[in-house]
């Protein structure tokens, strides 16, 4: 089954000889829900001219209302990810009301790069939904990796944790014959490598546990370009601050003989937010991809609190030019200091 990334376009085309119009029906549902019998969306078009018969629709954005990731939930063993992190899509294509094709998709909340061109998708049986960076983590919080698995009828999909070349533990993520799904696979303390294996397919992720004796690390979790939860630890100094906004008005005096201690200016509509600047500490050169994903992410949490990335740019750093690489990112917590939710 094709996996598509809904933050980038994916087009369905109908171009049958002699057609005068075409239609698509789009069915969307989450795992565990009953597949709908009537389409969520129906689109119909007529051909522009007898010589221009190709008709197309972008369907990837239709899945966004079915994908609502909120926050990662830490696990100690491989576990299914929350079903709201992805969804199914079925598209039925018609030419002049005649059914031409039905195609099923898995929709992931990620994006593709411009250089990859038109209608990018992935059909790998095991997709690691994290970058190629070594993951640095601390001793305070648990971490996990998202992985998409198209299950096999003959082979289990297995996770193996290594410390160097020593196998420390192994576990079955999903057994043969089960439904394809997104899983979360935890990082186990005092291990340096995770291998996810299904027959001849192998995905490997490297990580390292760091001790930060001086500062309190801040853990950032966000949805990355692959549609999975990504962990990024800011190990070094952070700077907290608040920003307050209000509106000033001049009031009429209570009487002609006014009280000079009262003043005439009054502030209304106070709004306050908390900001924080975080530093990664020394990281690898390929962390630039991780910072890019963070700046482009639509869902970000700092220590499990909703946040917005205030930084709008970041220089791509290299060891050749910058020697030691540290990234500073500014965040704003995505809620007010005054509870004014109504």
C-alpha positions in Angstrom: 0.0 0.0 0.0 1.3 3.5 -0.8 2.2 5.8 2.0 1.7 9.5 1.1 2.6 12.6 3.1 -0.3 14.9 3.4 1.5 18.2 3.8 2.6 17.9 0.2 0.3 17.5 -2.8 -0.7 14.1 -4.1 -2.8 14.1 -7.3 -5.4 11.6 -8.6 -5.8 11.8 -12.4 -8.5 10.5 -14.7 -7.7 10.6 -18.4 -9.8 8.1 -20.4 -10.2 8.3 -24.2 -13.4 10.1 -25.2 -14.4 11.1 -21.6 -16.4 14.3 -21.1 -16.3 14.4 -17.3 -14.8 12.5 -14.4 -15.4 12.1 -10.7 -13.6 10.9 -7.6 -15.0 9.6 -4.3 -12.7 9.9 -1.2 -13.2 7.7 1.8 -11.3 8.5 5.0 -11.2 6.7 8.4 -8.9 5.9 11.3 -7.7 2.5 12.3 -10.3 0.8 14.5 -13.2 2.8 13.0 -15.6 1.2 10.5 -14.7 2.0 6.9 -17.4 4.5 5.6 -19.9 3.2 3.0 -20.5 6.6 1.6 -17.7 9.0 0.6 -16.5 11.8 2.8 -15.9 13.9 -0.3 -17.1 13.7 -3.9 -15.6 15.9 -6.7 -16.8 16.1 -10.3 -15.2 18.0 -13.2 -15.9 18.4 -16.9 -13.1 18.3 -19.5 -11.8 21.7 -20.6 -12.0 20.8 -24.3 -12.1 17.8 -26.6 -8.3 17.9 -26.8 -7.7 18.4 -23.1 -9.2 15.5 -21.4 -7.0 15.0 -18.3 -8.6 15.9 -15.0 -6.8 15.9 -11.7 -7.5 16.5 -8.0 -5.1 17.0 -5.0 -6.4 14.6 -2.3 -3.6 14.8 0.3 -5.0 17.8 2.1 -8.4 16.1 2.6 -6.9 13.8 5.2 -5.8 16.6 7.6 -9.0 16.6 9.6 -8.5 12.9 10.4 -5.0 13.3 11.7 -4.8 15.0 15.1 -1.6 14.2 17.0 -1.7 15.7 20.5 1.3 14.4 22.5 3.5 11.3 22.7 2.8 8.8 25.4 6.0 7.0 26.7 6.1 3.2 26.6 8.6 0.6 27.8 7.8 -2.0 25.2 6.9 -1.8 21.5 3.3 -0.5 21.3 0.9 0.7 18.6 0.9 4.5 18.1 -2.2 6.5 18.7 -4.6 6.0 15.8 -5.1 9.8 15.4 -1.5 10.1 14.2 -2.3 8.7 10.7 -5.3 7.5 8.7 -6.5 5.4 5.8 -7.7 6.9 2.5 -9.5 5.1 -0.4 -10.1 6.9 -3.7 -12.5 5.6 -6.3 -12.1 7.2 -9.8 -14.9 7.4 -12.4 -14.9 8.4 -16.0 -18.3 9.5 -17.2 -19.8 7.6 -14.2 -17.9 4.4 -15.0 -15.7 3.1 -12.2 -12.1 3.1 -13.5 -10.0 2.4 -10.4 -10.0 2.1 -6.6 -6.8 2.8 -4.7 -5.9 2.6 -1.0 -3.4 4.8 0.8 -1.9 5.3 4.2 -1.8 9.0 5.0 1.1 10.2 7.2 1.3 13.8 8.6 4.6 14.7 6.9 5.9 16.4 3.8 8.2 15.7 0.9 11.1 17.8 -0.6 10.7 19.9 -3.7 13.6 18.1 -5.5 11.7 14.8 -5.3 9.2 16.0 -7.9 5.6 15.1 -8.5 3.4 12.6 -6.5 6.0 11.2 -4.1 5.1 8.2 -2.1 6.7 5.3 -0.2 6.0 1.6 -0.5 8.7 0.3 1.9 7.5 -2.5 4.3 9.4 -0.9 7.2 9.7 2.9 7.3 11.6 4.6 10.1 9.7 7.8 10.8 12.8 9.6 12.2 15.8 11.2 10.6 19.3 9.9 10.0 20.8 11.7 13.0 22.3 10.1 16.0 19.8 10.7 18.8 21.2 12.2 22.0 19.1 11.6 25.1 19.4 12.2 28.9 18.6 10.1 32.0 15.5 12.1 32.9 12.9 11.3 30.3 12.0 8.2 28.2 12.2 8.3 24.4 10.8 6.3 21.5 10.9 6.1 17.8 8.0 5.8 15.4 8.1 3.2 12.7 5.6 2.2 10.0 5.4 -1.6 9.4 3.6 -3.4 6.6 3.4 -6.8 8.2 4.5 -10.0 6.7 2.5 -13.3 6.4 5.7 -15.3 7.1 8.0 -13.2 9.3 7.6 -11.3 12.6 9.0 -7.8 12.8 11.6 -7.7 15.6 13.3 -4.9 17.5 16.9 -5.6 18.7 18.7 -3.2 21.1 22.5 -3.2 21.2 25.3 -1.7 23.3 28.1 -1.5 20.8 28.1 -5.0 19.3 26.5 -6.7 22.3 22.8 -7.6 22.0 21.1 -6.3 25.1 17.5 -7.2 24.4 15.0 -8.1 21.7 11.2 -8.0 21.3 8.6 -8.7 18.7 7.1 -5.4 17.5 4.3 -7.1 15.5 3.6 -10.8 14.6 2.9 -12.3 11.2 -0.4 -11.7 9.6 -1.4 -8.7 11.7 -2.6 -5.4 10.2 -0.1 -2.8 9.0 0.3 0.0 11.6 2.4 2.7 13.1 4.3 1.6 16.1 6.4 3.3 18.8 9.6 1.5 19.8 11.3 2.7 23.0 15.0 3.5 23.4 16.3 1.4 26.3 18.7 2.9 28.8 22.4 2.1 28.3 22.0 1.0 24.7 23.5 2.7 21.6 21.7 1.1 18.6 18.2 -0.1 17.6 17.7 -2.5 14.7 14.2 -3.1 13.3 14.2 -6.3 11.3 11.6 -8.0 9.0 13.2 -10.8 6.9 15.8 -9.1 4.8 14.6 -5.5 5.6 16.6 -3.7 8.3 16.4 -0.2 9.7 19.1 1.0 12.1 19.1 4.0 14.5 22.0 5.1 16.6 21.7 7.0 19.9 23.8 8.0 22.8 22.9 8.7 26.5 24.5 11.9 27.8 24.8 13.1 31.4 24.3 16.9 31.8 25.6 17.7 35.3 25.1 21.5 35.2 21.9 22.4 33.3 18.4 20.9 33.4 17.8 19.5 29.9 14.6 20.5 28.1 13.0 17.8 25.9 11.3 19.0 22.7 8.9 16.6 20.9 7.4 17.4 17.5 6.0 15.9 14.4 8.7 15.7 11.8 8.8 15.4 8.0 7.9 11.7 8.1 4.8 12.2 10.2 6.2 10.6 13.3 7.1 11.9 16.8 10.7 13.2 16.9 12.7 13.9 20.1 15.2 16.7 20.4 16.9 17.4 23.7 18.2 20.9 24.5 21.0 20.0 27.0 22.6 23.4 27.6 21.6 26.8 29.1 18.1 28.1 28.5 16.8 31.6 29.1 13.2 32.1 30.3 11.2 35.3 29.8 7.7 36.7 29.6 6.0 39.1 27.1 2.9 41.1 28.1 0.6 43.0 25.8 -2.3 45.3 26.6 -4.2 48.3 25.3 -4.2 51.7 26.9 -7.2 54.0 27.0 -7.8 57.5 28.5 -10.8 57.4 30.8 -13.1 60.3 31.6 -12.7 61.6 35.2 -15.3 60.6 37.7 -16.1 64.2 38.4 -14.9 67.7 37.5 -13.1 67.8 40.8 -11.1 64.6 40.0 -8.9 62.6 42.3 -5.3 63.3 41.1 -4.1 60.0 42.6 -6.4 58.0 40.3 -4.8 58.8 36.9 -6.6 58.9 33.6 -4.9 56.1 31.7 -6.2 52.5 32.1 -4.9 49.3 30.6 -7.3 46.7 29.3 -7.0 43.2 27.6 -3.9 42.0 29.3 -2.3 39.1 27.5 0.9 37.4 28.7 3.0 34.6 27.2 6.1 32.8 28.3 9.1 32.4 26.1 12.3 30.4 26.3 15.6 30.2 24.3 17.1 26.8 24.3 20.6 25.5 23.2 21.3 22.0 21.9 24.9 21.8 23.1 27.5 20.3 20.7 25.8 18.2 18.0 26.5 16.4 14.8 26.6 18.2 11.4 23.5 16.5 10.1 21.4 18.0 12.9 20.5 20.7 10.4 17.8 18.4 9.1 16.4 18.0 12.5 16.3 21.8 13.1 14.6 22.2 9.7 11.9 19.7 10.7 11.5 21.5 14.0 11.1 25.0 12.3 8.5 23.5 9.9 6.6 21.4 12.4 2.9 22.1 13.1 2.9 20.3 16.4 5.6 21.1 19.0 5.8 20.4 22.7 8.4 21.5 25.3 8.6 19.1 28.3 5.1 18.0 27.2 3.7 21.6 27.1 2.3 23.0 23.8 4.7 25.4 22.2 5.3 27.5 19.1 8.7 27.9 17.4 9.4 31.6 17.4 12.7 31.3 15.5 12.1 31.8 11.8 15.5 31.0 10.5 18.7 29.0 11.3 22.1 29.0 9.7 23.2 25.6 8.4 26.4 24.9 10.4 29.3 22.7 9.4 32.3 21.4 11.3 34.6 22.8 8.6 33.4 26.4 9.2 31.9 26.4 12.7 34.1 23.7 14.4 31.7 23.0 17.3 28.0 23.1 16.3 25.3 24.4 18.7 21.8 25.5 17.7 19.8 28.1 19.7 16.1 28.0 19.1 13.5 30.3 20.6 10.0 29.0 21.7 6.8 30.5 23.0 4.5 28.4 25.0 1.2 28.1 23.2 -1.1 29.3 25.9 -1.5 32.5 27.9 -0.3 33.3 31.4 -3.9 34.3 32.2 -6.5 31.6 31.7 -9.0 33.3 29.4 -10.3 30.2 27.5 -14.0 30.5 26.9 
